[in-house]
Amino acid sequence: MKVLKFGGTSVANAKNIKLVLEIVQNQAKQDQLIVVVSALSKVTDLLHLASLRAASNDESYKEIVADIEKKHLDAVKNLITVSEQSSLLSHIKRIINHLETLLDGCFLLGELSNRTSDTILSFGELLSSYIIAEALKQDFKNSSYKDSRELIKTNSNFGKATVNFKITNQLITDFFVFE
């Protein structure tokens, strides 16, 4: 089994993601793969900015969320065949709605806790990994998506959490059935 990790520039847009998909397709001929992806380029920065603006009672965070949503919807429209887009677009919208709810809370309270910040910053990877997994499924019907939050466990030191490797390694081993 081989792990392939692609950073933000590699998954900056649909064009770059198509190159990633080609790499995955070529590697999948030789090995079973685990594909790990970062947020689309600049999305983590946008999430951080939106959270700071919301906590500062600056309603422009809503425009940033709209930009983040558009970036991901555009990726879906460029990567996924039209007949397969509906459920994915609905899923993306549900994730964006959850993000908006968290940011609305920051706006109303005028604060941003480390725990909330960590949660908000994770949305980039949640969105990109789901989109890329769905794009892979078009050519690799036996591929699947796994929410990393189900496998990676940390302590509660929000803002500077440390991975609990004992639990995380066991969850990964159990999921992938390493021998």
Salt bridges, closest charged atoms under 4 A:
ASP31 OD2 - LYS2 NZ 3.53
GLU59 OE1 - LYS62 NZ 3.86
GLU69 OE2 - LYS93 NZ 3.10
ASP74 OD2 - LYS70 NZ 2.66
GLU134 OE2 - LYS137 NZ 3.01
ASP147 OD2 - ARG149 NH2 2.53
GLU150 OE1 - LYS146 NZ 2.38
